[in-house]
């Protein structure tokens, strides 16, 4: 269980944005072009990890043959063209509105590039819910820990009164490093089994937060 909170740090991809299928579709196009085995959604959720360079290696990319930057840029170019065709997870708006109604401050900490993240939040018309939006300054989806420390420091927040909602083991690692509480949602980029191995509280969908 989680204790009383004054603020929520939301992950974006997979947690609020329902984009796992797009990630699989995009990667499979890349794998097919290279004559490599493609992924099912279940396969993807069992092997996806951070940093994403490790995930690429797990599914067969050989960085002796082509540098990581080549498929990473290819993925981002294709994904970004289609990201606004995704949808928010069911009940996302209701959940954001609920926490706003009880005066819990909300923030976003994401591994998405900042400019694209800001555009997405405007596209889905939810940017007004958040006090602070933190993305990365590059396309390579590395750790969010440094930006998380910056968020807490700049806003002078008490980390123990924050809960981080995410959909990956890395979100748990970030929460642990920041000193936040953590809830993982098994409706995104990693399977419930993978998430439960962290020992964190795991729920099946964001809709459960309305209960």
Secondary structure by P-SEA (a helix, b strand, c coil): ccccccbbbbbccccccccaaaaaaaaaaaaaaaccccccaaaaaacccccaaaaaaaaccccccccaaaaaaaaaaaaaacccccccccaaaaaaaaaaaabbbbbbbccccaaaaaaaaaaacccccccbbbbbcccccccaaaaaaaaaaaaccccccbbbbbccaaaaaaaaaacccbbbbcccccccccccccccccccccccccc
